[in-house]
Amino acid sequence: MRNWQLRVPSPDAYWMGKALYDIHHKAGELERYRLDPAAYLASLPLSSELKAAIETNDIGRMYLAGVNPYLLRAHCIGLRIPEATFTASLAAVRS
């Protein structure tokens, strides 16, 4: 299964990864995100589709957009998304 749909990581992959990194590695960001995910993501230069993937925890979509799998795992742990949900999301996009 390829992580990226494009030949190289896109700016979208960078911004999505940066958002997940910040949410789970910078003090206070997880709380800000939990209070209002849409407001937290509003300033990012991402399409509404990709913002929705983060907001709805669409792990498979984020993976295909090029988000680092370790950041996706940290996202699931930080939001207490069950391991079975994480692996099922990845399995669903297997090609």
PDB file of N, CA, C and O in Angstrom:
ATOM      1  N   MET A   1       0.849  -1.170   0.000  1.00  0.00           N
ATOM      2  CA  MET A   1       0.000   0.000   0.000  1.00  0.00           C
ATOM      3  C   MET A   1       0.893   1.231   0.000  1.00  0.00           C
ATOM      4  O   MET A   1       1.782   1.357   0.842  1.00  0.00           O
ATOM      5  N   ARG A   2       0.663   2.127  -0.930  1.00  0.00           N
ATOM      6  CA  ARG A   2       1.424   3.373  -0.996  1.00  0.00           C
ATOM      7  C   ARG A   2       0.792   4.403  -0.080  1.00  0.00           C
ATOM      8  O   ARG A   2      -0.429   4.529   0.009  1.00  0.00           O
ATOM      9  N   ASN A   3       1.659   5.129   0.593  1.00  0.00           N
ATOM     10  CA  ASN A   3       1.184   6.162   1.489  1.00  0.00           C
ATOM     11  C   ASN A   3       0.733   7.394   0.720  1.00  0.00           C
ATOM     12  O   ASN A   3      -0.262   8.019   1.086  1.00  0.00           O
ATOM     13  N   TRP A   4       1.440   7.746  -0.327  1.00  0.00           N
ATOM     14  CA  TRP A   4       1.120   8.969  -1.057  1.00  0.00           C
ATOM     15  C   TRP A   4       0.419   8.660  -2.355  1.00  0.00           C
ATOM     16  O   TRP A   4       0.768   7.699  -3.041  1.00  0.00           O
ATOM     17  N   GLN A   5      -0.554   9.453  -2.696  1.00  0.00           N
ATOM     18  CA  GLN A   5      -1.218   9.322  -3.975  1.00  0.00           C
ATOM     19  C   GLN A   5      -0.410  10.023  -5.063  1.00  0.00           C
ATOM     20  O   GLN A   5      -0.591   9.753  -6.250  1.00  0.00           O
ATOM     21  N   LEU A   6       0.471  10.913  -4.658  1.00  0.00           N
ATOM     22  CA  LEU A   6       1.342  11.614  -5.596  1.00  0.00           C
ATOM     23  C   LEU A   6       2.749  11.035  -5.488  1.00  0.00           C
ATOM     24  O   LEU A   6       3.044  10.291  -4.552  1.00  0.00           O
ATOM     25  N   ARG A   7       3.620  11.371  -6.441  1.00  0.00           N
ATOM     26  CA  ARG A   7       4.977  10.852  -6.424  1.00  0.00           C
ATOM     27  C   ARG A   7       5.808  11.399  -5.265  1.00  0.00           C
ATOM     28  O   ARG A   7       6.713  10.718  -4.782  1.00  0.00           O
ATOM     29  N   VAL A   8       5.522  12.578  -4.829  1.00  0.00           N
ATOM     30  CA  VAL A   8       6.253  13.192  -3.709  1.00  0.00           C
ATOM     31  C   VAL A   8       5.237  13.731  -2.713  1.00  0.00           C
ATOM     32  O   VAL A   8       4.082  13.961  -3.068  1.00  0.00           O
ATOM     33  N   PRO A   9       5.656  13.934  -1.477  1.00  0.00           N
ATOM     34  CA  PRO A   9       4.726  14.535  -0.511  1.00  0.00           C
ATOM     35  C   PRO A   9       4.296  15.923  -0.987  1.00  0.00           C
ATOM     36  O   PRO A   9       5.113  16.710  -1.466  1.00  0.00           O
ATOM     37  N   SER A  10       3.046  16.199  -0.850  1.00  0.00           N
ATOM     38  CA  SER A  10       2.491  17.475  -1.300  1.00  0.00           C
ATOM     39  C   SER A  10       2.506  18.496  -0.172  1.00  0.00           C
ATOM     40  O   SER A  10       2.723  18.140   0.986  1.00  0.00           O
ATOM     41  N   PRO A  11       2.275  19.764  -0.504  1.00  0.00           N
ATOM     42  CA  PRO A  11       2.093  20.760   0.559  1.00  0.00           C
ATOM     43  C   PRO A  11       0.939  20.373   1.495  1.00  0.00           C
ATOM     44  O   PRO A  11       0.995  20.643   2.694  1.00  0.00           O
ATOM     45  N   ASP A  12      -0.102  19.743   0.949  1.00  0.00           N
ATOM     46  CA  ASP A  12      -1.214  19.296   1.801  1.00  0.00           C
ATOM     47  C   ASP A  12      -0.725  18.295   2.844  1.00  0.00           C
ATOM     48  O   ASP A  12      -1.112  18.369   4.011  1.00  0.00           O
ATOM     49  N   ALA A  13       0.130  17.353   2.420  1.00  0.00           N
ATOM     50  CA  ALA A  13       0.671  16.372   3.364  1.00  0.00           C
ATOM     51  C   ALA A  13       1.472  17.069   4.452  1.00  0.00           C
ATOM     52  O   ALA A  13       1.392  16.704   5.625  1.00  0.00           O
ATOM     53  N   TYR A  14       2.247  18.079   4.055  1.00  0.00           N
ATOM     54  CA  TYR A  14       3.022  18.838   5.045  1.00  0.00           C
ATOM     55  C   TYR A  14       2.099  19.498   6.063  1.00  0.00           C
ATOM     56  O   TYR A  14       2.300  19.348   7.268  1.00  0.00           O
ATOM     57  N   TRP A  15       1.089  20.226   5.592  1.00  0.00           N
ATOM     58  CA  TRP A  15       0.217  20.973   6.503  1.00  0.00           C
ATOM     59  C   TRP A  15      -0.614  20.053   7.388  1.00  0.00           C
ATOM     60  O   TRP A  15      -0.847  20.358   8.558  1.00  0.00           O
ATOM     61  N   MET A  16      -1.055  18.942   6.840  1.00  0.00           N
ATOM     62  CA  MET A  16      -1.803  17.992   7.661  1.00  0.00           C
ATOM     63  C   MET A  16      -0.891  17.400   8.738  1.00  0.00           C
ATOM     64  O   MET A  16      -1.276  17.306   9.904  1.00  0.00           O
ATOM     65  N   GLY A  17       0.305  17.007   8.344  1.00  0.00           N
ATOM     66  CA  GLY A  17       1.255  16.468   9.306  1.00  0.00           C
ATOM     67  C   GLY A  17       1.634  17.483  10.371  1.00  0.00           C
ATOM     68  O   GLY A  17       1.749  17.148  11.550  1.00  0.00           O
ATOM     69  N   LYS A  18       1.827  18.728   9.948  1.00  0.00           N
ATOM     70  CA  LYS A  18       2.155  19.792  10.904  1.00  0.00           C
ATOM     71  C   LYS A  18       1.029  19.976  11.912  1.00  0.00           C
ATOM     72  O   LYS A  18       1.274  20.127  13.109  1.00  0.00           O
ATOM     73  N   ALA A  19      -0.206  19.963  11.419  1.00  0.00           N
ATOM     74  CA  ALA A  19      -1.347  20.113  12.327  1.00  0.00           C
ATOM     75  C   ALA A  19      -1.370  18.990  13.358  1.00  0.00           C
ATOM     76  O   ALA A  19      -1.534  19.244  14.551  1.00  0.00           O
ATOM     77  N   LEU A  20      -1.206  17.746  12.902  1.00  0.00           N
ATOM     78  CA  LEU A  20      -1.230  16.617  13.834  1.00  0.00           C
ATOM     79  C   LEU A  20      -0.054  16.677  14.799  1.00  0.00           C
ATOM     80  O   LEU A  20      -0.207  16.382  15.984  1.00  0.00           O
ATOM     81  N   TYR A  21       1.109  17.054  14.301  1.00  0.00           N
ATOM     82  CA  TYR A  21       2.270  17.172  15.184  1.00  0.00           C
ATOM     83  C   TYR A  21       1.997  18.218  16.264  1.00  0.00           C
ATOM     84  O   TYR A  21       2.196  17.961  17.451  1.00  0.00           O
ATOM     85  N   ASP A  22       1.545  19.387  15.848  1.00  0.00           N
ATOM     86  CA  ASP A  22       1.288  20.465  16.810  1.00  0.00           C
ATOM     87  C   ASP A  22       0.233  20.061  17.834  1.00  0.00           C
ATOM     88  O   ASP A  22       0.397  20.298  19.030  1.00  0.00           O
ATOM     89  N   ILE A  23      -0.850  19.450  17.360  1.00  0.00           N
ATOM     90  CA  ILE A  23      -1.931  19.053  18.266  1.00  0.00           C
ATOM     91  C   ILE A  23      -1.413  18.140  19.371  1.00  0.00           C
ATOM     92  O   ILE A  23      -1.826  18.264  20.525  1.00  0.00           O
ATOM     93  N   HIS A  24      -0.527  17.242  19.030  1.00  0.00           N
ATOM     94  CA  HIS A  24      -0.118  16.221  19.993  1.00  0.00           C
ATOM     95  C   HIS A  24       1.267  16.413  20.604  1.00  0.00           C
ATOM     96  O   HIS A  24       1.676  15.624  21.456  1.00  0.00           O
ATOM     97  N   HIS A  25       1.991  17.444  20.186  1.00  0.00           N
ATOM     98  CA  HIS A  25       3.330  17.637  20.723  1.00  0.00           C
ATOM     99  C   HIS A  25       3.588  19.023  21.303  1.00  0.00           C
ATOM    100  O   HIS A  25       4.644  19.250  21.895  1.00  0.00           O
ATOM    101  N   LYS A  26       2.670  19.935  21.152  1.00  0.00           N
ATOM    102  CA  LYS A  26       2.849  21.285  21.693  1.00  0.00           C
ATOM    103  C   LYS A  26       1.856  21.507  22.827  1.00  0.00           C
ATOM    104  O   LYS A  26       0.670  21.193  22.718  1.00  0.00           O
ATOM    105  N   ALA A  27       2.369  22.046  23.890  1.00  0.00           N
ATOM    106  CA  ALA A  27       1.546  22.262  25.089  1.00  0.00           C
ATOM    107  C   ALA A  27       0.301  23.082  24.769  1.00  0.00           C
ATOM    108  O   ALA A  27       0.374  24.132  24.130  1.00  0.00           O
ATOM    109  N   GLY A  28      -0.834  22.584  25.223  1.00  0.00           N
ATOM    110  CA  GLY A  28      -2.100  23.301  25.099  1.00  0.00           C
ATOM    111  C   GLY A  28      -2.823  23.123  23.772  1.00  0.00           C
ATOM    112  O   GLY A  28      -4.002  23.460  23.664  1.00  0.00           O
ATOM    113  N   GLU A  29      -2.135  22.599  22.760  1.00  0.00           N
ATOM    114  CA  GLU A  29      -2.772  22.496  21.446  1.00  0.00           C
ATOM    115  C   GLU A  29      -3.866  21.424  21.394  1.00  0.00           C
ATOM    116  O   GLU A  29      -4.878  21.614  20.720  1.00  0.00           O
ATOM    117  N   LEU A  30      -3.680  20.326  22.081  1.00  0.00           N
ATOM    118  CA  LEU A  30      -4.707  19.288  22.092  1.00  0.00           C
ATOM    119  C   LEU A  30      -5.998  19.831  22.706  1.00  0.00           C
ATOM    120  O   LEU A  30      -7.092  19.557  22.214  1.00  0.00           O
ATOM    121  N   GLU A  31      -5.859  20.587  23.765  1.00  0.00           N
ATOM    122  CA  GLU A  31      -7.049  21.172  24.402  1.00  0.00           C
ATOM    123  C   GLU A  31      -7.736  22.152  23.460  1.00  0.00           C
ATOM    124  O   GLU A  31      -8.962  22.152  23.356  1.00  0.00           O
ATOM    125  N   ARG A  32      -6.952  22.993  22.768  1.00  0.00           N
ATOM    126  CA  ARG A  32      -7.521  23.936  21.793  1.00  0.00           C
ATOM    127  C   ARG A  32      -8.249  23.182  20.687  1.00  0.00           C
ATOM    128  O   ARG A  32      -9.348  23.564  20.283  1.00  0.00           O
ATOM    129  N   TYR A  33      -7.637  22.123  20.206  1.00  0.00           N
ATOM    130  CA  TYR A  33      -8.238  21.331  19.138  1.00  0.00           C
ATOM    131  C   TYR A  33      -9.543  20.690  19.608  1.00  0.00           C
ATOM    132  O   TYR A  33     -10.548  20.719  18.898  1.00  0.00           O
ATOM    133  N   ARG A  34      -9.518  20.120  20.797  1.00  0.00           N
ATOM    134  CA  ARG A  34     -10.722  19.455  21.320  1.00  0.00           C
ATOM    135  C   ARG A  34     -11.882  20.425  21.523  1.00  0.00           C
ATOM    136  O   ARG A  34     -13.039  20.052  21.327  1.00  0.00           O
ATOM    137  N   LEU A  35     -11.588  21.653  21.908  1.00  0.00           N
ATOM    138  CA  LEU A  35     -12.648  22.638  22.132  1.00  0.00           C
ATOM    139  C   LEU A  35     -13.403  22.965  20.846  1.00  0.00           C
ATOM    140  O   LEU A  35     -14.629  23.084  20.858  1.00  0.00           O
ATOM    141  N   ASP A  36     -12.680  23.110  19.745  1.00  0.00           N
ATOM    142  CA  ASP A  36     -13.330  23.463  18.482  1.00  0.00           C
ATOM    143  C   ASP A  36     -12.419  23.078  17.318  1.00  0.00           C
ATOM    144  O   ASP A  36     -11.643  23.904  16.838  1.00  0.00           O
ATOM    145  N   PRO A  37     -12.511  21.817  16.859  1.00  0.00           N
ATOM    146  CA  PRO A  37     -11.627  21.371  15.781  1.00  0.00           C
ATOM    147  C   PRO A  37     -11.701  22.245  14.526  1.00  0.00           C
ATOM    148  O   PRO A  37     -10.671  22.534  13.917  1.00  0.00           O
ATOM    149  N   ALA A  38     -12.895  22.665  14.137  1.00  0.00           N
ATOM    150  CA  ALA A  38     -13.037  23.479  12.928  1.00  0.00           C
ATOM    151  C   ALA A  38     -12.310  24.807  13.074  1.00  0.00           C
ATOM    152  O   ALA A  38     -11.637  25.251  12.143  1.00  0.00           O
ATOM    153  N   ALA A  39     -12.437  25.436  14.215  1.00  0.00           N
ATOM    154  CA  ALA A  39     -11.747  26.709  14.448  1.00  0.00           C
ATOM    155  C   ALA A  39     -10.237  26.503  14.479  1.00  0.00           C
ATOM    156  O   ALA A  39      -9.480  27.325  13.961  1.00  0.00           O
ATOM    157  N   TYR A  40      -9.805  25.410  15.083  1.00  0.00           N
ATOM    158  CA  TYR A  40      -8.375  25.115  15.148  1.00  0.00           C
ATOM    159  C   TYR A  40      -7.792  24.960  13.744  1.00  0.00           C
ATOM    160  O   TYR A  40      -6.691  25.440  13.475  1.00  0.00           O
ATOM    161  N   LEU A  41      -8.516  24.299  12.856  1.00  0.00           N
ATOM    162  CA  LEU A  41      -8.027  24.018  11.511  1.00  0.00           C
ATOM    163  C   LEU A  41      -8.285  25.141  10.516  1.00  0.00           C
ATOM    164  O   LEU A  41      -7.765  25.109   9.400  1.00  0.00           O
ATOM    165  N   ALA A  42      -9.084  26.136  10.905  1.00  0.00           N
ATOM    166  CA  ALA A  42      -9.519  27.185   9.975  1.00  0.00           C
ATOM    167  C   ALA A  42      -8.368  27.927   9.305  1.00  0.00           C
ATOM    168  O   ALA A  42      -8.475  28.284   8.131  1.00  0.00           O
ATOM    169  N   SER A  43      -7.295  28.161  10.004  1.00  0.00           N
ATOM    170  CA  SER A  43      -6.200  28.960   9.438  1.00  0.00           C
ATOM    171  C   SER A  43      -5.251  28.151   8.553  1.00  0.00           C
ATOM    172  O   SER A  43      -4.367  28.723   7.917  1.00  0.00           O
ATOM    173  N   LEU A  44      -5.420  26.853   8.505  1.00  0.00           N
ATOM    174  CA  LEU A  44      -4.519  26.036   7.692  1.00  0.00           C
ATOM    175  C   LEU A  44      -4.859  26.148   6.205  1.00  0.00           C
ATOM    176  O   LEU A  44      -6.032  26.199   5.836  1.00  0.00           O
ATOM    177  N   PRO A  45      -3.834  26.187   5.356  1.00  0.00           N
ATOM    178  CA  PRO A  45      -4.086  26.274   3.909  1.00  0.00           C
ATOM    179  C   PRO A  45      -4.415  24.904   3.313  1.00  0.00           C
ATOM    180  O   PRO A  45      -3.674  24.378   2.483  1.00  0.00           O
ATOM    181  N   LEU A  46      -5.538  24.340   3.753  1.00  0.00           N
ATOM    182  CA  LEU A  46      -5.995  23.030   3.285  1.00  0.00           C
ATOM    183  C   LEU A  46      -7.401  23.147   2.735  1.00  0.00           C
ATOM    184  O   LEU A  46      -8.154  24.044   3.112  1.00  0.00           O
ATOM    185  N   SER A  47      -7.747  22.240   1.845  1.00  0.00           N
ATOM    186  CA  SER A  47      -9.116  22.203   1.336  1.00  0.00           C
ATOM    187  C   SER A  47     -10.066  21.798   2.463  1.00  0.00           C
ATOM    188  O   SER A  47      -9.655  21.226   3.472  1.00  0.00           O
ATOM    189  N   SER A  48     -11.333  22.108   2.266  1.00  0.00           N
ATOM    190  CA  SER A  48     -12.322  21.730   3.277  1.00  0.00           C
ATOM    191  C   SER A  48     -12.389  20.208   3.422  1.00  0.00           C
ATOM    192  O   SER A  48     -12.668  19.695   4.506  1.00  0.00           O
ATOM    193  N   GLU A  49     -12.132  19.489   2.325  1.00  0.00           N
ATOM    194  CA  GLU A  49     -12.136  18.024   2.366  1.00  0.00           C
ATOM    195  C   GLU A  49     -11.037  17.495   3.295  1.00  0.00           C
ATOM    196  O   GLU A  49     -11.278  16.587   4.091  1.00  0.00           O
ATOM    197  N   LEU A  50      -9.849  18.057   3.192  1.00  0.00           N
ATOM    198  CA  LEU A  50      -8.748  17.587   4.028  1.00  0.00           C
ATOM    199  C   LEU A  50      -8.904  18.036   5.479  1.00  0.00           C
ATOM    200  O   LEU A  50      -8.532  17.304   6.396  1.00  0.00           O
ATOM    201  N   LYS A  51      -9.443  19.216   5.691  1.00  0.00           N
ATOM    202  CA  LYS A  51      -9.737  19.651   7.063  1.00  0.00           C
ATOM    203  C   LYS A  51     -10.772  18.714   7.683  1.00  0.00           C
ATOM    204  O   LYS A  51     -10.664  18.345   8.852  1.00  0.00           O
ATOM    205  N   ALA A  52     -11.775  18.334   6.890  1.00  0.00           N
ATOM    206  CA  ALA A  52     -12.800  17.413   7.387  1.00  0.00           C
ATOM    207  C   ALA A  52     -12.197  16.049   7.717  1.00  0.00           C
ATOM    208  O   ALA A  52     -12.634  15.398   8.666  1.00  0.00           O
ATOM    209  N   ALA A  53     -11.198  15.607   6.947  1.00  0.00           N
ATOM    210  CA  ALA A  53     -10.544  14.327   7.230  1.00  0.00           C
ATOM    211  C   ALA A  53      -9.888  14.358   8.610  1.00  0.00           C
ATOM    212  O   ALA A  53      -9.951  13.383   9.360  1.00  0.00           O
ATOM    213  N   ILE A  54      -9.263  15.479   8.933  1.00  0.00           N
ATOM    214  CA  ILE A  54      -8.646  15.610  10.263  1.00  0.00           C
ATOM    215  C   ILE A  54      -9.728  15.685  11.332  1.00  0.00           C
ATOM    216  O   ILE A  54      -9.664  14.991  12.347  1.00  0.00           O
ATOM    217  N   GLU A  55     -10.712  16.529  11.094  1.00  0.00           N
ATOM    218  CA  GLU A  55     -11.769  16.762  12.083  1.00  0.00           C
ATOM    219  C   GLU A  55     -12.578  15.501  12.379  1.00  0.00           C
ATOM    220  O   GLU A  55     -12.999  15.288  13.515  1.00  0.00           O
ATOM    221  N   THR A  56     -12.795  14.670  11.369  1.00  0.00           N
ATOM    222  CA  THR A  56     -13.597  13.455  11.564  1.00  0.00           C
ATOM    223  C   THR A  56     -12.730  12.222  11.814  1.00  0.00           C
ATOM    224  O   THR A  56     -13.231  11.101  11.899  1.00  0.00           O
ATOM    225  N   ASN A  57     -11.430  12.450  11.929  1.00  0.00           N
ATOM    226  CA  ASN A  57     -10.478  11.359  12.193  1.00  0.00           C
ATOM    227  C   ASN A  57     -10.532  10.275  11.117  1.00  0.00           C
ATOM    228  O   ASN A  57     -10.517   9.082  11.419  1.00  0.00           O
ATOM    229  N   ASP A  58     -10.595  10.706   9.863  1.00  0.00           N
ATOM    230  CA  ASP A  58     -10.590   9.777   8.735  1.00  0.00           C
ATOM    231  C   ASP A  58      -9.141   9.354   8.482  1.00  0.00           C
ATOM    232  O   ASP A  58      -8.449   9.919   7.635  1.00  0.00           O
ATOM    233  N   ILE A  59      -8.708   8.356   9.231  1.00  0.00           N
ATOM    234  CA  ILE A  59      -7.318   7.907   9.215  1.00  0.00           C
ATOM    235  C   ILE A  59      -6.899   7.464   7.813  1.00  0.00           C
ATOM    236  O   ILE A  59      -5.817   7.824   7.351  1.00  0.00           O
ATOM    237  N   GLY A  60      -7.728   6.703   7.146  1.00  0.00           N
ATOM    238  CA  GLY A  60      -7.408   6.239   5.805  1.00  0.00           C
ATOM    239  C   GLY A  60      -7.200   7.381   4.835  1.00  0.00           C
ATOM    240  O   GLY A  60      -6.248   7.362   4.054  1.00  0.00           O
ATOM    241  N   ARG A  61      -8.065   8.367   4.869  1.00  0.00           N
ATOM    242  CA  ARG A  61      -7.948   9.535   3.968  1.00  0.00           C
ATOM    243  C   ARG A  61      -6.681  10.319   4.274  1.00  0.00           C
ATOM    244  O   ARG A  61      -5.977  10.742   3.357  1.00  0.00           O
ATOM    245  N   MET A  62      -6.386  10.514   5.546  1.00  0.00           N
ATOM    246  CA  MET A  62      -5.166  11.240   5.908  1.00  0.00           C
ATOM    247  C   MET A  62      -3.930  10.467   5.462  1.00  0.00           C
ATOM    248  O   MET A  62      -2.962  11.061   4.986  1.00  0.00           O
ATOM    249  N   TYR A  63      -3.960   9.160   5.612  1.00  0.00           N
ATOM    250  CA  TYR A  63      -2.839   8.327   5.186  1.00  0.00           C
ATOM    251  C   TYR A  63      -2.613   8.465   3.687  1.00  0.00           C
ATOM    252  O   TYR A  63      -1.480   8.656   3.245  1.00  0.00           O
ATOM    253  N   LEU A  64      -3.684   8.371   2.902  1.00  0.00           N
ATOM    254  CA  LEU A  64      -3.559   8.492   1.452  1.00  0.00           C
ATOM    255  C   LEU A  64      -3.110   9.889   1.038  1.00  0.00           C
ATOM    256  O   LEU A  64      -2.488  10.054  -0.012  1.00  0.00           O
ATOM    257  N   ALA A  65      -3.417  10.884   1.846  1.00  0.00           N
ATOM    258  CA  ALA A  65      -2.980  12.253   1.551  1.00  0.00           C
ATOM    259  C   ALA A  65      -1.501  12.451   1.866  1.00  0.00           C
ATOM    260  O   ALA A  65      -0.932  13.496   1.551  1.00  0.00           O
ATOM    261  N   GLY A  66      -0.881  11.454   2.486  1.00  0.00           N
ATOM    262  CA  GLY A  66       0.554  11.516   2.724  1.00  0.00           C
ATOM    263  C   GLY A  66       0.980  11.782   4.146  1.00  0.00           C
ATOM    264  O   GLY A  66       2.163  12.012   4.401  1.00  0.00           O
ATOM    265  N   VAL A  67       0.048  11.757   5.078  1.00  0.00           N
ATOM    266  CA  VAL A  67       0.409  11.998   6.473  1.00  0.00           C
ATOM    267  C   VAL A  67       1.257  10.837   6.984  1.00  0.00           C
ATOM    268  O   VAL A  67       0.962   9.673   6.717  1.00  0.00           O
ATOM    269  N   ASN A  68       2.296  11.164   7.710  1.00  0.00           N
ATOM    270  CA  ASN A  68       3.194  10.168   8.276  1.00  0.00           C
ATOM    271  C   ASN A  68       2.410   9.218   9.179  1.00  0.00           C
ATOM    272  O   ASN A  68       1.651   9.672  10.036  1.00  0.00           O
ATOM    273  N   PRO A  69       2.582   7.905   9.000  1.00  0.00           N
ATOM    274  CA  PRO A  69       1.835   6.936   9.809  1.00  0.00           C
ATOM    275  C   PRO A  69       2.083   7.082  11.317  1.00  0.00           C
ATOM    276  O   PRO A  69       1.195   6.804  12.122  1.00  0.00           O
ATOM    277  N   TYR A  70       3.286   7.516  11.694  1.00  0.00           N
ATOM    278  CA  TYR A  70       3.563   7.705  13.122  1.00  0.00           C
ATOM    279  C   TYR A  70       2.757   8.869  13.694  1.00  0.00           C
ATOM    280  O   TYR A  70       2.312   8.822  14.841  1.00  0.00           O
ATOM    281  N   LEU A  71       2.574   9.911  12.890  1.00  0.00           N
ATOM    282  CA  LEU A  71       1.734  11.020  13.345  1.00  0.00           C
ATOM    283  C   LEU A  71       0.273  10.587  13.443  1.00  0.00           C
ATOM    284  O   LEU A  71      -0.451  11.012  14.344  1.00  0.00           O
ATOM    285  N   LEU A  72      -0.150   9.742  12.511  1.00  0.00           N
ATOM    286  CA  LEU A  72      -1.523   9.224  12.576  1.00  0.00           C
ATOM    287  C   LEU A  72      -1.722   8.385  13.830  1.00  0.00           C
ATOM    288  O   LEU A  72      -2.762   8.468  14.484  1.00  0.00           O
ATOM    289  N   ARG A  73      -0.735   7.587  14.158  1.00  0.00           N
ATOM    290  CA  ARG A  73      -0.830   6.745  15.361  1.00  0.00           C
ATOM    291  C   ARG A  73      -0.876   7.616  16.608  1.00  0.00           C
ATOM    292  O   ARG A  73      -1.674   7.370  17.512  1.00  0.00           O
ATOM    293  N   ALA A  74      -0.015   8.640  16.656  1.00  0.00           N
ATOM    294  CA  ALA A  74      -0.018   9.558  17.799  1.00  0.00           C
ATOM    295  C   ALA A  74      -1.373  10.261  17.914  1.00  0.00           C
ATOM    296  O   ALA A  74      -1.873  10.481  19.017  1.00  0.00           O
ATOM    297  N   HIS A  75      -1.952  10.606  16.782  1.00  0.00           N
ATOM    298  CA  HIS A  75      -3.276  11.252  16.773  1.00  0.00           C
ATOM    299  C   HIS A  75      -4.318  10.331  17.406  1.00  0.00           C
ATOM    300  O   HIS A  75      -5.124  10.761  18.232  1.00  0.00           O
ATOM    301  N   CYS A  76      -4.290   9.076  17.011  1.00  0.00           N
ATOM    302  CA  CYS A  76      -5.242   8.114  17.566  1.00  0.00           C
ATOM    303  C   CYS A  76      -5.029   7.908  19.065  1.00  0.00           C
ATOM    304  O   CYS A  76      -5.992   7.839  19.829  1.00  0.00           O
ATOM    305  N   ILE A  77      -3.786   7.811  19.476  1.00  0.00           N
ATOM    306  CA  ILE A  77      -3.505   7.650  20.903  1.00  0.00           C
ATOM    307  C   ILE A  77      -3.960   8.880  21.672  1.00  0.00           C
ATOM    308  O   ILE A  77      -4.601   8.760  22.716  1.00  0.00           O
ATOM    309  N   GLY A  78      -3.631  10.066  21.159  1.00  0.00           N
ATOM    310  CA  GLY A  78      -3.996  11.311  21.835  1.00  0.00           C
ATOM    311  C   GLY A  78      -5.493  11.505  21.978  1.00  0.00           C
ATOM    312  O   GLY A  78      -5.963  12.066  22.968  1.00  0.00           O
ATOM    313  N   LEU A  79      -6.246  11.039  20.984  1.00  0.00           N
ATOM    314  CA  LEU A  79      -7.706  11.188  21.029  1.00  0.00           C
ATOM    315  C   LEU A  79      -8.405   9.932  21.533  1.00  0.00           C
ATOM    316  O   LEU A  79      -9.633   9.854  21.541  1.00  0.00           O
ATOM    317  N   ARG A  80      -7.609   8.950  21.955  1.00  0.00           N
ATOM    318  CA  ARG A  80      -8.125   7.678  22.468  1.00  0.00           C
ATOM    319  C   ARG A  80      -9.008   6.950  21.461  1.00  0.00           C
ATOM    320  O   ARG A  80     -10.053   6.394  21.798  1.00  0.00           O
ATOM    321  N   ILE A  81      -8.548   6.975  20.207  1.00  0.00           N
ATOM    322  CA  ILE A  81      -9.212   6.209  19.152  1.00  0.00           C
ATOM    323  C   ILE A  81      -8.694   4.784  19.272  1.00  0.00           C
ATOM    324  O   ILE A  81      -7.480   4.578  19.270  1.00  0.00           O
ATOM    325  N   PRO A  82      -9.570   3.800  19.375  1.00  0.00           N
ATOM    326  CA  PRO A  82      -9.124   2.418  19.582  1.00  0.00           C
ATOM    327  C   PRO A  82      -8.214   1.903  18.470  1.00  0.00           C
ATOM    328  O   PRO A  82      -8.346   2.278  17.305  1.00  0.00           O
ATOM    329  N   GLU A  83      -7.295   1.040  18.865  1.00  0.00           N
ATOM    330  CA  GLU A  83      -6.368   0.408  17.918  1.00  0.00           C
ATOM    331  C   GLU A  83      -7.115  -0.267  16.777  1.00  0.00           C
ATOM    332  O   GLU A  83      -6.693  -0.180  15.624  1.00  0.00           O
ATOM    333  N   ALA A  84      -8.206  -0.931  17.081  1.00  0.00           N
ATOM    334  CA  ALA A  84      -8.983  -1.620  16.042  1.00  0.00           C
ATOM    335  C   ALA A  84      -9.526  -0.634  15.014  1.00  0.00           C
ATOM    336  O   ALA A  84      -9.577  -0.953  13.827  1.00  0.00           O
ATOM    337  N   THR A  85      -9.927   0.541  15.442  1.00  0.00           N
ATOM    338  CA  THR A  85     -10.425   1.568  14.523  1.00  0.00           C
ATOM    339  C   THR A  85      -9.293   2.058  13.636  1.00  0.00           C
ATOM    340  O   THR A  85      -9.472   2.233  12.430  1.00  0.00           O
ATOM    341  N   PHE A  86      -8.128   2.278  14.232  1.00  0.00           N
ATOM    342  CA  PHE A  86      -6.954   2.731  13.486  1.00  0.00           C
ATOM    343  C   PHE A  86      -6.593   1.724  12.387  1.00  0.00           C
ATOM    344  O   PHE A  86      -6.448   2.095  11.222  1.00  0.00           O
ATOM    345  N   THR A  87      -6.452   0.467  12.761  1.00  0.00           N
ATOM    346  CA  THR A  87      -6.046  -0.541  11.779  1.00  0.00           C
ATOM    347  C   THR A  87      -7.134  -0.793  10.731  1.00  0.00           C
ATOM    348  O   THR A  87      -6.822  -1.037   9.565  1.00  0.00           O
ATOM    349  N   ALA A  88      -8.389  -0.739  11.128  1.00  0.00           N
ATOM    350  CA  ALA A  88      -9.483  -0.925  10.179  1.00  0.00           C
ATOM    351  C   ALA A  88      -9.503   0.217   9.158  1.00  0.00           C
ATOM    352  O   ALA A  88      -9.776  -0.015   7.980  1.00  0.00           O
ATOM    353  N   SER A  89      -9.220   1.431   9.594  1.00  0.00           N
ATOM    354  CA  SER A  89      -9.184   2.575   8.688  1.00  0.00           C
ATOM    355  C   SER A  89      -8.095   2.409   7.647  1.00  0.00           C
ATOM    356  O   SER A  89      -8.298   2.724   6.474  1.00  0.00           O
ATOM    357  N   LEU A  90      -6.939   1.915   8.070  1.00  0.00           N
ATOM    358  CA  LEU A  90      -5.853   1.685   7.122  1.00  0.00           C
ATOM    359  C   LEU A  90      -6.157   0.517   6.190  1.00  0.00           C
ATOM    360  O   LEU A  90      -5.867   0.573   4.995  1.00  0.00           O
ATOM    361  N   ALA A  91      -6.735  -0.526   6.740  1.00  0.00           N
ATOM    362  CA  ALA A  91      -7.078  -1.692   5.913  1.00  0.00           C
ATOM    363  C   ALA A  91      -8.113  -1.336   4.847  1.00  0.00           C
ATOM    364  O   ALA A  91      -8.099  -1.898   3.751  1.00  0.00           O
ATOM    365  N   ALA A  92      -8.997  -0.416   5.165  1.00  0.00           N
ATOM    366  CA  ALA A  92     -10.061  -0.031   4.233  1.00  0.00           C
ATOM    367  C   ALA A  92      -9.520   0.661   2.983  1.00  0.00           C
ATOM    368  O   ALA A  92     -10.177   0.647   1.942  1.00  0.00           O
ATOM    369  N   VAL A  93      -8.335   1.267   3.069  1.00  0.00           N
ATOM    370  CA  VAL A  93      -7.783   1.963   1.914  1.00  0.00           C
ATOM    371  C   VAL A  93      -6.669   1.175   1.238  1.00  0.00           C
ATOM    372  O   VAL A  93      -6.006   1.674   0.329  1.00  0.00           O
ATOM    373  N   ARG A  94      -6.472  -0.052   1.688  1.00  0.00           N
ATOM    374  CA  ARG A  94      -5.436  -0.900   1.096  1.00  0.00           C
ATOM    375  C   ARG A  94      -5.711  -1.100  -0.386  1.00  0.00           C
ATOM    376  O   ARG A  94      -6.838  -1.379  -0.795  1.00  0.00           O
ATOM    377  N   SER A  95      -4.661  -0.951  -1.179  1.00  0.00           N
ATOM    378  CA  SER A  95      -4.854  -1.110  -2.634  1.00  0.00           C
ATOM    379  C   SER A  95      -4.097  -2.299  -3.172  1.00  0.00           C
ATOM    380  O   SER A  95      -4.150  -2.574  -4.371  1.00  0.00           O
TER     381      SER A  95
END
